[in-house]
Amino acid sequence: MADNTKLLTRGSRAVAMKRRARQKEVEEVQFDAKERHSFLTGFHKRKVQRREKAAAEAKAQKRQEFLQIRKERREQQREELMEKLMNRRKLEEHVDDDNEEEEEEEGTGSEAEDHVVLSGPSSVTTVT
């Protein structure tokens, strides 16, 4: 039968692994007293800094949302203005077409109205 110690520890492999682990251990941890003190007493200060940073980010986010809303409102107003302008142009074209039709209808009855008679000294021209 095999030795119980060898069976449980897997022989020299376990001892070698323990030796390697001990070599990697740090012998002593050095603390800077000032750094340790500032870390231990600085929790409140860091908490306040986190809150200030979060408030600044929230303010910036709110401003970006405001600018986005204002941009969308301007675009909407621009679109409405263009739509009104197009409607007005269509209406003017329609009115102009109606006026031209009325003028054509009025012109067929009498051609005397189409001639303009100029009288007076300024209307006389000399042909050479």
PEUR-V28523 format. One record per residue. N is the residue number from 1. RES is the residue in three letters. PHI is phi in degrees with one decimal (* if undefined). PSI is psi in whole degrees, -180 to 180 (none if undefined). NEAR is the number of other C-alpha atoms within 12 Angstrom. Layout:
BEGIN
N_RES_PHI_PSI_NEAR / N_RES_PHI_PSI_NEAR
END
This chain:
BEGIN
1_MET_*_153_6 / 2_ALA_-81.3_151_9 / 3_ASP_-65.4_134_10 / 4_ASN_-63.0_-37_10 / 5_THR_-64.6_-44_13 / 6_LYS_-64.7_-38_14 / 7_LEU_-66.5_-43_13 / 8_LEU_-76.5_-37_13 / 9_THR_-98.7_-4_15 / 10_ARG_59.1_34_15 / 11_GLY_69.3_-138_16 / 12_SER_-75.5_-17_14 / 13_ARG_-63.7_-41_14 / 14_ALA_-65.8_-41_16 / 15_VAL_-65.1_-41_16 / 16_ALA_-65.4_-40_14 / 17_MET_-64.8_-41_15 / 18_LYS_-64.3_-39_15 / 19_ARG_-62.0_-45_13 / 20_ARG_-63.2_-39_12 / 21_ALA_-65.1_-39_12 / 22_ARG_-68.0_-32_12 / 23_GLN_-68.1_-31_11 / 24_LYS_-82.1_-11_10 / 25_GLU_-67.7_147_11 / 26_VAL_-85.3_133_9 / 27_GLU_-71.3_-46_8 / 28_GLU_-148.6_141_6 / 29_VAL_-98.8_126_7 / 30_GLN_-101.0_131_9 / 31_PHE_-114.9_137_11 / 32_ASP_-82.6_124_10 / 33_ALA_-62.1_-40_10 / 34_LYS_-67.8_-43_11 / 35_GLU_-64.7_-41_12 / 36_ARG_-62.9_-43_13 / 37_HIS_-64.3_-44_12 / 38_SER_-67.1_-34_15 / 39_PHE_-66.1_-47_15 / 40_LEU_-69.8_-32_13 / 41_THR_-98.4_-2_13 / 42_GLY_-96.9_11_15 / 43_PHE_-62.2_-46_14 / 44_HIS_-63.2_-43_13 / 45_LYS_-61.9_-44_14 / 46_ARG_-67.2_-35_15 / 47_LYS_-65.0_-42_13 / 48_VAL_-63.7_-42_13 / 49_GLN_-62.0_-42_14 / 50_ARG_-61.9_-43_14 / 51_ARG_-64.3_-43_14 / 52_GLU_-62.4_-42_14 / 53_LYS_-63.6_-43_14 / 54_ALA_-64.1_-40_14 / 55_ALA_-65.6_-41_14 / 56_ALA_-64.8_-41_14 / 57_GLU_-65.4_-39_14 / 58_ALA_-64.6_-40_14 / 59_LYS_-64.2_-43_14 / 60_ALA_-64.5_-40_14 / 61_GLN_-63.7_-42_14 / 62_LYS_-63.1_-41_14 / 63_ARG_-64.1_-42_14 / 64_GLN_-62.0_-41_14 / 65_GLU_-63.3_-42_14 / 66_PHE_-61.2_-45_14 / 67_LEU_-64.3_-38_14 / 68_GLN_-65.3_-43_14 / 69_ILE_-62.6_-43_14 / 70_ARG_-64.2_-39_14 / 71_LYS_-63.6_-45_14 / 72_GLU_-62.5_-40_14 / 73_ARG_-63.1_-43_14 / 74_ARG_-61.6_-44_14 / 75_GLU_-62.2_-41_14 / 76_GLN_-64.5_-44_14 / 77_GLN_-62.9_-40_14 / 78_ARG_-62.5_-43_14 / 79_GLU_-63.9_-43_14 / 80_GLU_-62.7_-41_14 / 81_LEU_-63.5_-43_14 / 82_MET_-63.8_-39_14 / 83_GLU_-64.1_-44_14 / 84_LYS_-62.6_-41_14 / 85_LEU_-63.4_-43_14 / 86_MET_-64.0_-41_14 / 87_ASN_-62.8_-40_14 / 88_ARG_-65.1_-43_14 / 89_ARG_-63.2_-42_14 / 90_LYS_-61.9_-42_14 / 91_LEU_-64.1_-44_14 / 92_GLU_-63.5_-41_14 / 93_GLU_-62.4_-41_14 / 94_HIS_-64.5_-43_14 / 95_VAL_-65.3_-42_14 / 96_ASP_-62.2_-41_14 / 97_ASP_-62.4_-42_14 / 98_ASP_-64.2_-42_14 / 99_ASN_-64.2_-41_14 / 100_GLU_-64.3_-40_14 / 101_GLU_-63.9_-42_14 / 102_GLU_-65.0_-41_14 / 103_GLU_-64.7_-40_16 / 104_GLU_-64.4_-41_15 / 105_GLU_-66.7_-40_13 / 106_GLU_-70.6_-34_15 / 107_GLY_-69.7_-23_15 / 108_THR_-76.2_-23_13 / 109_GLY_-74.3_-44_12 / 110_SER_-147.7_130_12 / 111_GLU_-91.1_-10_12 / 112_ALA_-67.1_-30_11 / 113_GLU_-70.7_-23_12 / 114_ASP_-75.3_-26_13 / 115_HIS_-83.7_136_9 / 116_VAL_-105.9_129_9 / 117_VAL_-103.3_123_10 / 118_LEU_-102.9_131_10 / 119_SER_-131.5_151_9 / 120_GLY_118.8_167_8 / 121_PRO_-67.0_-27_8 / 122_SER_-78.2_-16_8 / 123_SER_-91.7_-5_10 / 124_VAL_-82.0_133_10 / 125_THR_-121.9_151_10 / 126_THR_-109.3_130_7 / 127_VAL_-107.8_131_4 / 128_THR_-114.9_none_3
END
